[in-house]
Amino acid sequence: METITSVKPVLAVCVSLFSTFLIIASSNRANLRESWTFLAGIIKFVIVASMIPAVLAKKEIVYNLIDVLPGVGIAFRVDSLGLLFALVSSSLWIVTSAYSIGYMRGLKEHSQTRYFCFFALALSATIGVAFSANLLTLYLFYEMLSFATYPLVTHHQDPEARTSGRKYLLYIVGTSIGFVLPAMLISYNLAGTLEFAKQGFLAGTGSNALLALLLVMLVLGFAKVAIMPLHSWLPAAMVAPTPVSALLHAVAVVKVGAFSVLRVITGVFGTDLLLSLHLGTVVCYLAAFTTIAASLIALSQDGLKRRLAFSTIGQLSYIVLGVALLSPKGMIGGMTHIAMHAFGKITLFFCAGAIFVATGKKNISEMVGIGKRMPITMIAFFIGSLSVIGLPPTGGFISKWNLVLGTIEADQVIMLYVLLGSSLLNAAYFLPIVYNAFFCTAQEAMFDNKMQEAPVWCVSPLALTAAGSIVLFFYPQPFFELADMAVQGMLGG
């Protein structure tokens, strides 16, 4: 594959990093401060989008920043999988920034300058992960994201927030240092490189038992993917403001975890090695257990954000399961689910935040009849629910359809039942919320019929992302083509 040396990946990472200085300098002028955020988001998205033609022409954009060790350095490479993830995160950052204005100002939140600074840093780290050329670069940006999001999780600075923040760092940083770092050192000692390759770089380098151990260490070590039992940091992080929850669950943090595991499966081990050692099946079962268990727990949650959090845990495992199937359709389904789930889940979190801004309600049991008061919000919630469940006419149907086909290709009937069963559970914990919001008697309704939506800066983004979920059903090509290119390269097609 032809490579092009360009500084564009570095610029995409640095745009939001540099914007933090402008945000701090404008701390006393709110409108200017948010203008820098929007400008940085737009420039970042334009830079990322400008690399689409080269990648679709089957070229890779590379840039080596500095050599650290022989055979490995801090380097960037833009391929189809990395570009898919970068497009999702950079586009949704713009929408989330708009939503943040409505939410933070609507609730008169404190320390808004700090909030927007660390939000920008988190996006820099996310794009760095997307464009990493090797495991070392990915690890460094992964850790940067952990520390950039800690002040966002603990934004309220109360005892609950501090406790959740400590748990967040313990799980996220503890596992990466305890598992990923030693696995990375062992891998470098075995292979003499950490550079991602089409069929991995560990084939033929160690015993089967050692390679199996390394796989488990890397999959569990990237705990942002929230595979059980290393998942409880995610519901605890729901103490953060809702735009942060949207960042955690749709734009950056958990998707970085899933993306990192995808890089491990495809770029560190490779499909041939995993098939020969039957290690893909091990990852499938870990993901399958997480999917079903998280969905069952979600059914029992009355707090809307906590229900969404456990839903996210299950949905992330779809991504891992699809790629671990090592079948073309399964891998395409897993990769496209990064985008489809992002649009659906960010819509749901936006809706949860809008409800809180407008009514102060957090619990599902307190939202009976809310559809008549906030019809736009709850219609968007319905669309987001359909996408997460995997029903047409939303993009979630496209990714789940490919995941189902992938289980058939891989002859994994158990995984087929896991996907179908979890989709039914998704419907069981989302659709009653929508039904009770619109279809209840006057005696059951907890709100009057007077329409009172959240501020326009809250409602417009959720309407936009809900529309995006529908558009992706009819026009999934941008993400689907990038996923298909990635799979063809990995499987030698």
Secondary structure, DSSP 8 states (H G I E B T S, - for coil): -EEEE-SHHHHHHHHHHHHHHHHHHTTT-HHHHHHHHHHHHHHHHHHHHTTHHHHHTTEEEEEEEEEEETTEEEEEEE-HHHHHHHHHHHHHHHHHHHHHHHHHHHTT-S-HHHHHHHHHHHHHHHHHHHTBSBHHHHHHHHHHHHHHHHHHHTTT-SHHHHHHHHHHHHHHHHHIIIIIHHHHHHHHHHHS--B--TT-S-TTSS-HHHHHHHHHHHHHHSGGG--TTTTTHHHHGGGS-HHHHHIIIIISHHHHHHHHHHHIIIIII-HHHHHHHTHHHHHHHHHHHHHHHHHHHHHT--BHHHHHHHHHHHHHHHHHHHHHT-SHHHHHHHHHHHHHHHHHHHHHHHHHHHHHHHH---BGGG-TTHHHHSHHHHHHHHHHHHHHHT-TTSHHHHHHHHHHHHHHHTT-HHHHHHHHHHHHHHHHHHHHHHHHHHS--TTT-SS-S------HHHHHHHHHHHHHHHHHHH--HHHHHHHHHHHHHHHT-
